[in-house]
């Protein structure tokens, strides 16, 4: 029976590993570069007075809401040993910036209005009910339709926000392209770190495996170890890249998810 030479099989295996590593490096590295460009753009905006911190005085939305993010979720019962759990996945996200008035140190009060396409950066934490609420939700979560719920975050008067403007304020009116409940610069730094880590790990890991796999004599102890590590690297670098992509998402793109566990005792 005809069979490929071991040398050719090794070359094909290394080629597949490098293609996979390069794709992950290009993806995560490209995202790292894009976030770096956004970081520098924000730096310039901050120096030019287009990005600043303000305290919300009043919101123009219903009940004085300045901005809101709403995530609709569906919960499904998990069939695993142990306490009963409901796993939530996001269905749809809705962001609204109603605007309002903010007090800016050194500038006084500004009227903030959202520009078209403006977004909100804020952290969402699911707030589930007590044991009785879980018992009420469990039967529906055990069905095909699942248990529908939603997580919301409102920005109201008294909160501090960072506002990124499209242009300098005019006649006391500021048009915002971004409203963030946290300092956006640490957010971007944290998002970039896993991306560059995954990109460097992809290239560095593939290089180390290649050196070991080609270590003379071919198919000797070191070379064989390199081949085994190559297989492990090929399988392991993919979840690393996926983790980095998820960790590198901006706050408005981060999924909420969550697991609601039955109270025991």
VEXVEX-433281 format. One line per field, with one value per residue (C-alpha): residue number from 1; chain; z, x, y. Coordinates in pm, 1 decimal. Layout:
<nodes>
n <- NUM, ...
chain <- A, ...
pz <- Z, ...
px <- X, ...
py <- Y, ...
</nodes>
This chain:
<nodes>
n <- 1, 2, 3, 4, 5, 6, 7, 8, 9, 10, 11, 12, 13, 14, 15, 16, 17, 18, 19, 20, 21, 22, 23, 24, 25, 26, 27, 28, 29, 30, 31, 32, 33, 34, 35, 36, 37, 38, 39, 40, 41, 42, 43, 44, 45, 46, 47, 48, 49, 50, 51, 52, 53, 54, 55, 56, 57, 58, 59, 60, 61, 62, 63, 64, 65, 66, 67, 68, 69, 70, 71, 72, 73, 74, 75, 76, 77, 78, 79, 80, 81, 82, 83, 84, 85, 86, 87, 88, 89, 90, 91, 92, 93, 94, 95, 96, 97, 98, 99, 100, 101, 102, 103, 104, 105, 106, 107, 108, 109, 110, 111, 112, 113, 114, 115, 116, 117, 118, 119, 120, 121, 122, 123, 124, 125, 126, 127, 128, 129, 130, 131, 132, 133, 134, 135, 136, 137, 138, 139, 140, 141, 142, 143, 144, 145, 146, 147, 148, 149, 150, 151, 152, 153, 154, 155, 156, 157, 158, 159, 160, 161, 162, 163, 164, 165, 166, 167, 168, 169, 170, 171, 172, 173, 174, 175, 176, 177, 178, 179, 180, 181, 182, 183, 184, 185, 186, 187, 188, 189, 190, 191, 192, 193, 194, 195, 196, 197, 198, 199, 200, 201, 202, 203, 204, 205, 206, 207, 208, 209, 210, 211, 212, 213, 214, 215, 216, 217, 218, 219, 220, 221, 222, 223, 224, 225, 226, 227, 228, 229, 230, 231, 232, 233, 234, 235, 236, 237, 238, 239, 240, 241, 242, 243, 244, 245, 246, 247, 248, 249, 250, 251, 252, 253, 254, 255, 256, 257, 258, 259, 260, 261, 262, 263, 264, 265
chain <- A, A, A, A, A, A, A, A, A, A, A, A, A, A, A, A, A, A, A, A, A, A, A, A, A, A, A, A, A, A, A, A, A, A, A, A, A, A, A, A, A, A, A, A, A, A, A, A, A, A, A, A, A, A, A, A, A, A, A, A, A, A, A, A, A, A, A, A, A, A, A, A, A, A, A, A, A, A, A, A, A, A, A, A, A, A, A, A, A, A, A, A, A, A, A, A, A, A, A, A, A, A, A, A, A, A, A, A, A, A, A, A, A, A, A, A, A, A, A, A, A, A, A, A, A, A, A, A, A, A, A, A, A, A, A, A, A, A, A, A, A, A, A, A, A, A, A, A, A, A, A, A, A, A, A, A, A, A, A, A, A, A, A, A, A, A, A, A, A, A, A, A, A, A, A, A, A, A, A, A, A, A, A, A, A, A, A, A, A, A, A, A, A, A, A, A, A, A, A, A, A, A, A, A, A, A, A, A, A, A, A, A, A, A, A, A, A, A, A, A, A, A, A, A, A, A, A, A, A, A, A, A, A, A, A, A, A, A, A, A, A, A, A, A, A, A, A, A, A, A, A, A, A, A, A, A, A, A, A, A, A, A, A, A, A
pz <- 0.0, -104.4, 184.0, 204.5, 319.8, 683.9, 585.3, 361.5, 628.7, 874.8, 634.9, 581.7, 956.6, 1022.9, 738.3, 884.3, 1226.7, 1086.2, 886.1, 1199.2, 1410.1, 1151.1, 1118.4, 1495.1, 1511.1, 1227.7, 1385.9, 1741.2, 1627.0, 1396.6, 1680.7, 1903.1, 1640.7, 1597.0, 1970.8, 1978.6, 1713.8, 1917.4, 2230.7, 2056.2, 1910.7, 2258.3, 2392.5, 2134.2, 2217.0, 2587.5, 2520.7, 2295.3, 2553.2, 2357.4, 2613.5, 2977.2, 3295.6, 3394.7, 3662.5, 3538.5, 3673.7, 3495.4, 3225.8, 2939.2, 2932.9, 3121.4, 3497.9, 3449.3, 3275.7, 3097.9, 2920.3, 2928.8, 2813.2, 2797.7, 2719.4, 2659.9, 2766.9, 2750.3, 3029.6, 2989.2, 3253.4, 3271.4, 3285.5, 3505.9, 3843.5, 4153.6, 4236.0, 3966.8, 3740.8, 3467.0, 3194.8, 3034.1, 2684.8, 2530.1, 2261.9, 2182.1, 2308.6, 2304.1, 2386.3, 2428.7, 2513.2, 2591.4, 2695.6, 2955.9, 3146.8, 3299.7, 3526.7, 3389.0, 3610.8, 3469.5, 3209.3, 3406.4, 3288.1, 2938.5, 2758.0, 2623.8, 2318.3, 2151.1, 1798.4, 1564.2, 1639.1, 1983.7, 2222.6, 2594.3, 2781.8, 3109.3, 3302.9, 3334.6, 3624.8, 3628.2, 3935.2, 3985.0, 4248.9, 4560.7, 4600.3, 4530.4, 4205.2, 4101.5, 4167.8, 3956.7, 3668.5, 3665.3, 3497.8, 3210.7, 3178.0, 3143.6, 2833.5, 2471.7, 2473.8, 2777.9, 3037.9, 2902.6, 3109.0, 3066.6, 3233.9, 3243.2, 3347.6, 3382.9, 3409.6, 3622.8, 3789.6, 4035.0, 3843.3, 3694.2, 3328.2, 3068.3, 2755.8, 2417.9, 2189.1, 1812.1, 1814.3, 2069.4, 2249.8, 2075.9, 2271.7, 2572.1, 2370.3, 2337.9, 2092.9, 2231.6, 2036.9, 2352.5, 2711.4, 2954.7, 3321.5, 3372.2, 3263.4, 2900.6, 2899.7, 3150.5, 2966.4, 2641.0, 2807.1, 2959.3, 2627.8, 2435.4, 2671.2, 2593.0, 2220.9, 2194.2, 2427.2, 2198.3, 1887.1, 2037.0, 2177.5, 1833.4, 1653.7, 1937.2, 2007.4, 1642.0, 1612.8, 1916.7, 1791.8, 1446.9, 1589.4, 1802.2, 1522.8, 1284.8, 1545.7, 1406.3, 1370.2, 1222.2, 1407.0, 1690.4, 2053.8, 2035.6, 1690.9, 1801.5, 2111.1, 1884.5, 1675.5, 1983.3, 2111.4, 1767.7, 1790.6, 2141.2, 2026.2, 1725.3, 1946.9, 2231.9, 2049.7, 1906.6, 2242.5, 2345.6, 2040.8, 2108.4, 2470.4, 2362.3, 2110.3, 2375.3, 2636.2, 2380.6, 2314.7, 2409.1, 2690.2, 2454.1, 2279.4, 2587.7, 2645.1, 2982.7, 3007.4, 3355.9, 3553.4, 3812.5, 4071.0, 4306.0, 4666.8, 4878.1, 5251.1
px <- 0.0, 136.2, 226.4, 362.8, 724.8, 758.8, 953.6, 672.7, 413.2, 619.1, 640.3, 262.6, 199.6, 431.4, 267.4, -79.1, 44.3, 200.0, -109.9, -319.6, -71.6, -43.8, -421.0, -456.9, -166.0, -307.6, -652.8, -546.0, -262.6, -496.2, -740.2, -452.4, -347.2, -706.0, -748.7, -414.4, -535.1, -850.6, -639.1, -424.6, -731.9, -880.5, -552.1, -560.3, -924.7, -843.8, -556.9, -781.5, -1058.8, -1294.2, -1284.1, -1346.3, -1515.0, -1847.5, -2107.1, -2458.3, -2691.8, -3009.5, -3104.8, -3340.0, -3488.4, -3789.7, -3745.4, -3433.3, -3230.4, -2916.3, -2827.1, -2927.4, -2804.0, -3045.1, -2956.0, -3227.9, -3134.5, -3268.3, -3201.0, -3193.7, -3169.5, -2829.4, -2831.0, -2524.5, -2470.9, -2498.1, -2727.1, -2970.7, -2837.8, -2976.5, -2735.6, -2808.1, -2707.9, -2758.7, -3022.5, -3017.7, -2853.6, -3002.7, -2813.7, -2982.1, -2816.8, -3087.3, -2841.5, -2893.2, -2693.0, -2352.9, -2126.4, -1772.5, -1488.7, -1356.3, -1633.2, -1948.9, -2266.5, -2299.7, -2597.2, -2490.6, -2668.8, -2584.3, -2446.6, -2595.3, -2433.1, -2312.5, -2245.3, -2233.6, -1959.1, -2079.8, -2058.5, -2368.7, -2412.0, -2710.7, -2929.8, -3136.4, -3397.7, -3407.7, -3481.1, -3852.0, -3771.9, -3545.9, -3820.2, -4058.3, -3807.3, -3686.5, -3991.7, -3979.7, -3601.4, -3648.5, -3866.0, -3760.3, -3852.1, -3638.4, -3675.4, -3674.2, -3531.4, -3329.2, -3043.6, -3043.1, -2809.6, -2925.2, -2704.6, -2876.3, -2814.1, -2525.6, -2309.4, -1973.6, -1921.7, -1651.1, -1779.2, -1605.4, -1728.1, -1742.9, -1626.0, -1573.0, -1889.5, -2081.1, -2300.5, -2301.6, -2413.4, -2186.3, -2246.7, -2119.3, -1992.4, -1919.3, -2038.7, -1848.7, -1919.2, -1552.0, -1225.4, -1186.7, -805.6, -760.7, -1040.6, -845.4, -520.1, -684.0, -845.1, -516.6, -307.8, -455.2, -457.5, -87.8, -18.5, -203.7, -33.0, 315.3, 231.6, 114.9, 432.9, 670.4, 513.5, 516.1, 881.3, 986.7, 797.0, 954.1, 1306.9, 1251.2, 1082.0, 1374.4, 1642.1, 1888.4, 1871.0, 1521.1, 1279.8, 1527.2, 1422.0, 1422.7, 1260.2, 989.2, 923.5, 889.5, 630.3, 427.7, 447.1, 339.2, 18.0, -48.0, 26.2, -205.8, -492.4, -420.6, -356.6, -709.0, -889.3, -617.3, -697.9, -1070.7, -1019.7, -807.6, -1069.0, -1341.8, -1128.8, -1036.9, -1394.7, -1497.8, -1754.1, -2048.3, -1962.5, -1897.6, -2157.7, -2329.8, -2421.9, -2418.5, -2523.6, -2800.8, -2752.0, -3013.7, -2950.7, -2856.5, -2912.5
py <- 0.0, 340.0, 573.0, 925.3, 949.3, 1048.0, 1358.1, 1481.6, 1407.8, 1610.2, 1903.8, 1896.5, 1881.5, 2177.0, 2370.7, 2315.3, 2422.0, 2741.3, 2831.8, 2796.1, 2995.6, 3274.2, 3306.5, 3343.5, 3588.9, 3799.6, 3806.3, 3889.7, 4113.6, 4305.7, 4361.3, 4476.9, 4731.4, 4854.2, 4906.1, 5082.4, 5325.7, 5384.6, 5441.6, 5704.4, 5873.3, 5897.0, 6035.3, 6312.5, 6381.1, 6406.6, 6649.2, 6854.7, 6867.8, 6642.3, 6360.8, 6443.1, 6330.8, 6482.7, 6433.3, 6373.8, 6641.4, 6539.4, 6291.2, 6367.0, 6017.8, 5887.2, 5905.6, 6114.6, 5842.5, 5968.2, 5641.6, 5277.4, 4938.7, 4646.2, 4284.0, 4027.2, 3675.7, 3324.1, 3077.2, 2699.9, 2432.1, 2262.8, 1885.0, 1841.3, 1674.9, 1886.9, 2178.3, 2281.3, 2557.2, 2778.4, 2887.5, 3224.6, 3333.5, 3676.5, 3722.6, 4094.3, 4411.8, 4759.2, 5077.9, 5414.6, 5744.1, 5996.0, 6264.5, 6531.4, 6785.0, 6728.4, 6928.9, 6942.7, 7068.9, 7393.9, 7421.7, 7440.0, 7274.1, 7126.7, 6981.9, 6641.6, 6505.7, 6173.9, 6167.3, 5909.3, 5573.6, 5680.2, 5393.8, 5326.5, 5146.0, 5001.8, 4679.0, 4464.3, 4224.2, 3988.5, 4028.2, 3716.4, 3663.5, 3449.4, 3078.4, 3131.4, 3312.1, 3024.2, 2768.8, 2975.6, 3006.6, 2644.3, 2482.0, 2731.8, 2699.8, 2323.1, 2364.0, 2405.0, 2775.0, 2851.2, 3122.3, 3480.2, 3762.3, 4080.0, 4264.5, 4643.8, 4921.5, 5281.1, 5587.9, 5848.6, 6181.8, 6181.6, 5933.3, 6021.3, 5940.0, 5989.2, 6162.5, 6155.7, 6431.9, 6443.1, 6806.1, 7084.4, 7198.8, 7474.8, 7717.3, 7486.6, 7181.9, 6877.4, 6593.7, 6265.0, 5964.7, 5764.8, 5763.3, 5540.4, 5471.8, 5380.3, 5539.0, 5417.9, 5411.9, 5125.1, 4944.8, 4960.2, 4857.3, 4549.5, 4459.6, 4484.3, 4271.4, 3925.5, 4005.8, 4076.6, 3784.7, 3543.9, 3683.0, 3644.1, 3300.3, 3185.1, 3285.5, 3202.1, 2865.7, 2765.7, 2870.1, 2663.7, 2359.0, 2391.0, 2411.9, 2102.4, 1907.0, 1974.5, 1904.9, 1650.8, 1367.7, 1380.3, 1151.7, 1122.9, 1179.6, 1561.9, 1570.1, 1325.9, 1535.3, 1839.3, 1657.2, 1565.8, 1922.7, 2043.4, 1843.5, 1974.7, 2329.5, 2295.4, 2186.0, 2427.8, 2755.2, 2769.3, 2805.8, 3053.2, 3264.7, 3240.8, 3346.6, 3643.4, 3757.3, 3742.4, 3919.5, 4185.2, 4289.5, 4640.0, 4680.4, 4735.1, 4405.3, 4194.4, 3920.9, 3911.5, 3542.6, 3399.3, 3091.1, 3104.1, 2830.3, 2698.2, 2795.3, 2495.0, 2476.0
</nodes>
